[in-house]
Amino acid sequence: MSTQIDIDTTWILKQLQVGEQAVVEFKAEATTIQHTLDKLNKQVSPNFMTRYIEVKEGLGKK
């Protein structure tokens, strides 16, 4: 009986490690996506030409 419990415990611990690794990878991917979204949200205009003109005017003011 103890052999069966040991096997089950080992399997459960391995599954927990797999789950923990998946969480770490998910958090890393979520952080990357959040940074990308933050960069996009900082843009004043989604239109490329409008944004180009805004940047050009901003550089001209400096």
Backbone hydrogen bonds in HBPLUS format (Angstrom, degrees):
<---DONOR---> <-ACCEPTOR-->    atom                        ^
c    i                          cat <-CA-CA->   ^        H-A-AA   ^      H-
h    n   atom  resd res      DA  || num        DHA   H-A  angle D-A-AA Bond
n    s   type  num  typ     dist DA aas  dist angle  dist       angle   num
A0005-ILE N   A0001-MET O   3.21 MM   4  6.55 158.0  2.26 149.0 154.9     1
A0006-ASP N   A0002-SER O   2.87 MM   4  6.07 157.5  1.92 148.3 154.5     2
A0007-ILE N   A0003-THR O   2.95 MM   4  6.19 159.8  1.99 151.7 156.7     3
A0008-ASP N   A0004-GLN O   2.98 MM   4  6.18 163.3  2.01 148.3 153.1     4
A0009-THR N   A0005-ILE O   2.84 MM   4  6.02 157.0  1.89 149.9 156.5     5
A0010-THR N   A0006-ASP O   2.91 MM   4  6.09 161.4  1.94 149.2 154.2     6
A0011-TRP N   A0007-ILE O   2.93 MM   4  6.13 162.9  1.96 151.7 156.5     7
A0012-ILE N   A0008-ASP O   2.88 MM   4  6.06 159.2  1.93 147.3 153.3     8
A0013-LEU N   A0009-THR O   2.91 MM   4  6.13 160.4  1.95 150.9 155.9     9
A0014-LYS N   A0010-THR O   2.99 MM   4  6.23 156.2  2.04 148.7 155.2    10
A0015-GLN N   A0011-TRP O   2.93 MM   4  6.20 156.6  1.99 149.1 155.7    11
A0016-LEU N   A0012-ILE O   2.89 MM   4  6.16 150.7  1.98 147.7 156.1    12
A0017-GLN N   A0013-LEU O   3.00 MM   4  6.26 152.8  2.07 145.3 152.2    13
A0018-VAL N   A0014-LYS O   2.96 MM   4  6.26 155.7  2.02 148.1 154.8    14
A0019-GLY N   A0015-GLN O   2.87 MM   4  6.11 157.3  1.93 146.0 152.6    15
A0020-GLU N   A0016-LEU O   2.82 MM   4  6.04 155.8  1.87 148.2 154.9    16
A0021-GLN N   A0017-GLN O   2.98 MM   4  6.17 157.8  2.03 147.4 152.8    17
A0022-ALA N   A0018-VAL O   2.97 MM   4  6.22 153.3  2.05 145.7 153.3    18
A0023-VAL N   A0019-GLY O   2.97 MM   4  6.25 150.8  2.05 146.7 154.4    19
A0024-VAL N   A0020-GLU O   3.03 MM   4  6.32 157.0  2.08 147.8 153.5    20
A0025-GLU N   A0021-GLN O   2.97 MM   4  6.24 163.3  1.99 152.0 156.0    21
A0026-PHE N   A0022-ALA O   2.87 MM   4  6.02 155.0  1.93 145.5 153.0    22
A0027-LYS N   A0023-VAL O   2.87 MM   4  6.08 161.8  1.90 152.1 156.5    23
A0028-ALA N   A0024-VAL O   3.03 MM   4  6.25 155.7  2.09 146.2 152.8    24
A0029-GLU N   A0025-GLU O   2.98 MM   4  6.22 160.4  2.02 148.6 153.6    25
A0030-ALA N   A0026-PHE O   2.81 MM   4  6.02 159.2  1.86 151.9 158.3    26
A0031-THR N   A0027-LYS O   2.90 MM   4  6.04 152.3  1.97 144.9 152.0    27
A0032-THR N   A0028-ALA O   3.03 MM   4  6.29 156.6  2.09 145.6 151.7    28
A0033-ILE N   A0029-GLU O   2.94 MM   4  6.21 161.9  1.97 151.5 156.2    29
A0034-GLN N   A0030-ALA O   2.85 MM   4  6.03 155.9  1.91 145.1 152.3    30
A0035-HIS N   A0031-THR O   2.94 MM   4  6.18 156.5  1.99 149.9 155.4    31
A0036-THR N   A0032-THR O   3.04 MM   4  6.31 157.0  2.09 147.4 153.7    32
A0037-LEU N   A0033-ILE O   2.87 MM   4  6.15 161.2  1.91 153.3 158.4    33
A0038-ASP N   A0034-GLN O   2.84 MM   4  6.05 153.3  1.91 146.8 154.6    34
A0039-LYS N   A0035-HIS O   2.99 MM   4  6.25 155.7  2.05 146.7 152.5    35
A0040-LEU N   A0036-THR O   3.01 MM   4  6.32 156.9  2.06 148.3 154.7    36
A0041-ASN N   A0037-LEU O   2.84 MM   4  6.05 154.1  1.91 149.8 157.0    37
A0042-LYS N   A0038-ASP O   3.13 MM   4  6.31 134.5  2.34 140.5 151.1    38
A0042-LYS N   A0039-LYS O   3.27 MM   3  5.28 134.7  2.49  94.4 106.2    39
A0043-GLN N   A0040-LEU O   3.18 MM   3  5.46 150.0  2.27 103.9 112.6    40
A0051-ARG N   A0047-ASN O   2.88 MM   4  6.03 160.7  1.91 154.2 160.4    41
A0052-TYR N   A0048-PHE O   2.79 MM   4  6.01 154.3  1.85 151.0 158.7    42
A0053-ILE N   A0049-MET O   2.99 MM   4  6.24 160.5  2.03 149.5 153.5    43
A0054-GLU N   A0050-THR O   2.93 MM   4  6.20 158.4  1.97 148.9 155.4    44
A0055-VAL N   A0051-ARG O   2.91 MM   4  6.15 162.3  1.94 153.9 157.8    45
A0056-LYS N   A0052-TYR O   2.88 MM   4  6.07 161.0  1.91 148.3 154.4    46
A0057-GLU N   A0053-ILE O   2.83 MM   4  6.01 162.7  1.86 152.9 157.2    47
A0058-GLY N   A0054-GLU O   2.86 MM   4  6.01 151.6  1.94 142.5 151.3    48
A0059-LEU N   A0055-VAL O   2.85 MM   4  6.11 150.9  1.94 150.6 157.8    49
A0060-GLY N   A0056-LYS O   3.00 MM   4  6.22 145.2  2.12 140.6 150.6    50
A0061-LYS N   A0057-GLU O   3.10 MM   4  6.35 135.2  2.31 142.8 153.1    51
A0062-LYS N   A0059-LEU O   3.35 MM   3  5.52 147.2  2.46 100.2 108.9    52
